[in-house]
Amino acid sequence: MAKGGKKKGGKRKRHAWDDEDKQPATAAEPVPKKKFDSMFAQWKKTNVNRRNTQRDKALTYEQVKAQQYNELRKATKGRRADDEDEDDEHDGSDHGSGSGSDDSASEVDEAVAPTRKKASTFQSFVSLFHAAPAAISDDEAQEEEEEEDEMLDDEDEDEDDEDADDNEDGEEDDTAPVADEDEEDEEDDASAPSQVNDDDEDKDPFRARYLLKEPTEKEFAAMQTAKPAPFTKLTTMDSLETHVRKGFYEETPAHSPQPLSHVRSRLYASWKQKNLLTLNPLQEQLNGALSSYKDLLYCNQTAETLPEIRKVVMMHVVNHVIKSRDTIARNTERLGKNATAEYRDQGYCRPTILILAPLRSAAYRLVHQLLALLPDTVTTVLNKDRFEEDFGVEEPSAPEGTEWQKIFQDGNNDDAFQLGVAFSRKSVRLYAEYHHADIIIASPLSLRKTIGDAIVDVAPGDKTSVKLPVDYLSSIEVCVLDSASVFLMQNMEHVRAVLNAVNVAPKEAPEADFSRIREWNLNHQAHFFRQTIVYAHAPDAQLNNVLSRSCHNFAGAVRLLPVYDVDSASTPAMCNIVPSIKQIFQRIDTPSQVGSCPLNKEADLRFAYFSKHIVQPLLDHPTKHTMIFVPSYFDFVRVRNLFAEHKKLINVVAISEYSTDAQISRARTHFFHGRINVFLISERFHFYKQYRIRGVHQVFWYAPPSLGPFYAEVLNAMGAADEADAESLKSVVLFSPWDTLRVQQIAGSKRAARMTRSGGDTKSIYMFC
């Protein structure tokens, strides 16, 4: 017999189901064939019918129980006698009603039961795997019904989530306000202690800032016209100088370390279980400014302290988001009960937190720190696998080497990314659309590209003349700049542009409920209520400029600066130099003129001084093994063009972060063997590439480096072949009175104050060996 079936009459018999209706050969009219669905469709239909049958049975049991209860009430109503005969009659009636109910139940079952048809072969095959139906009691039927209802509710919620475009938070409908998931959690918080150490809720800085008190029009006008108050130095604690700018309502500047307080109850219970409520001295110092909603600039970040800093900052961020969401949910519930009430508790758009991170690796650490601080009620993190794939690395290298090498060894170093994070009562959604997100984590470059050229037209402090085409930056209440020193190596213009665009009113706000937008949002005054948090490796004039030009917090600001001294925790870079090198510092004095700003001419004066005192001697007597270090890329281009004009007199190679590996390798080889005279590099090249340039005998610094450790790294790489060459090793640094913060990192705080002070009785050249 051949494979695939037996033969009959020389033709292969076709396959058919066993229950197929065969067509008689002598039929006058063809018998219509049954059209069976696919096997999966039949299995699905069988499943649906089985579930419907079980549901109908559960409903039938419920009807029977209700009927028995009603008959029992009718039978016992008005018949309360102590006679046993009457009791027996009652029992008999009850028994009779019960039997009648059973009969009626069977009748209902027969009525409800569908007419049975002959089962197909496939249905008979599937029924073999079904368990035999057991007798279901009333309680079991009730439990089965509740479980099925819960299953159906879950399916309905999933369908609603898909229809609502992944908006799992269940925002209220315009026609019938309904309390969402956060409102249910608000009821749980109402009975639990909502503050740490039973603090008074009215003293909560969040409530005092956003709910209880609102400045008057006169006070807003005074804030708008007032100049930023100067910083006042208060104390020095743990090698940190505390500088405070008093708030609008403060008579004297004040700042003190603070433990955790006014934490939301569900967060407090979770953090207590995880032993997160205890802060170390550094975290308490930072929390003193965070909890009072003052602007913060911390300039002593290291690879060891960065996790501690991020932890306390993200605790403040999570606490703020939970309080904000609970406030909106509570007021939404109140509006459901009283539609005439008015609550102003929102902005133009939902996001209230903006976190600017320089690299994807930094965003990766921030998100994981955020997830570790969530309350226990949050059990689901949506799109986490996608996040791990986009932001994580398979095997991160061990953090070794210098501070800057540890930054790039931490993981993904891409600097163009953005991420929305949305909170709900039981879940957190990553990659949430900005209009439905609570936190935005992005790089300045990515936001600059997303917003477009309109961001350039926004002037610092001007929030009224220009309106942006996007609305998700209009209602930011807390802005965090993570590892701001890395921004100095990227492009600070992007950071300034983004901060100037924050709290600017949008052209359109499609998701806004204008009946609940705060008055100060509508009046372009939201920038007075924004807290800005910046932490960096070292102080810098550009970071101070961000704090003074782009931050207008009426609560004031706190600036924590390290003290660079031999005996302090932050040692000057000079103390870390190993070889014996002659170090010369030359001050560039800017003549002061009445009615002019000397700082505007500082760049031209520096270039002229460099051309006269550094470049001209090199052109007259070209020397080999000379390196020129230029911090600013704009100055780097200017110096490169200057040497290009005299390329016939001196051989110069210019290397920046944009140079290819082949160009860098060829330039290093020629410089080491003395084929070229000058090796011109930018500060970004040293930061990103971190090469050890061999053969350097003298270094000219166009300006002090932005980060003091760069000075020690470059000088420690210098070496000589013999003792005669060792005597020629030298370093020349050009600095101006505006480079005080950078000179502090190299020479120390006290010495820098004396070196940068210009006057008739001070010298302009300092030499250290």
Secondary structure, DSSP 8 states (H G I E B T S, - for coil): --TTS-EETTEE-----TT-----TT-SS---------HHHHHHHHHHHHHHHHHHHHHHHHHHHHHHHHHHHHHHTT-----HHHHHHHHHHHHHHHHHHHHHHHHHHHHHS-------HHHHHHHTTS-------HHHHHHHHHHHHHHHHHHHHHHHHHHTTS-TT----SSS----HHHHHHHHHHHS--SGGG--GGG-HHHIIIII----HHHHHHHHH------EEEEEETTEEEEEE--TT-SS---------S--HHHHHHHHHTT-S---HHHHHHHHHHHTT-EEEE----TTTHHHHHHHHHHHHHHHHHHHHHHHHHHHHHHHH-TT-----B-SSS--EEEE-SSHHHHHHHHHHHHHTS-TT--EEETHHHHHHHH--SS-----SSHHHHHHTTS------EEEEEE-SSEEEET--GGG-SEEEE-HHHHHHHH-GGGGG--TT--SS--BS--TTTT--EEEETTHHHHHHH-HHHHHHHHHHTT--BS--TT--GGGB-HHHHTT-GGGG-EEEEE-SS--HHHHHHHHHS---TT-EEEEEE-B-TTSSB--GGGG--S--EEEEEE------TTS-GGGGHHHHHHHHHIIIIIHHHHHS--SSEEEEESSHHHHHHHHHHHHTTTTT--EEEE-TTS-HHHHHHHHHHHHTTSSSEEEEEHHHHHHH----TT--EEEESS--SSTHHHHHHHHT---SSHHHHTT-EEEEEE-GGGHHHHHHHH-HHHHHHHS--STTS-SEEEE-
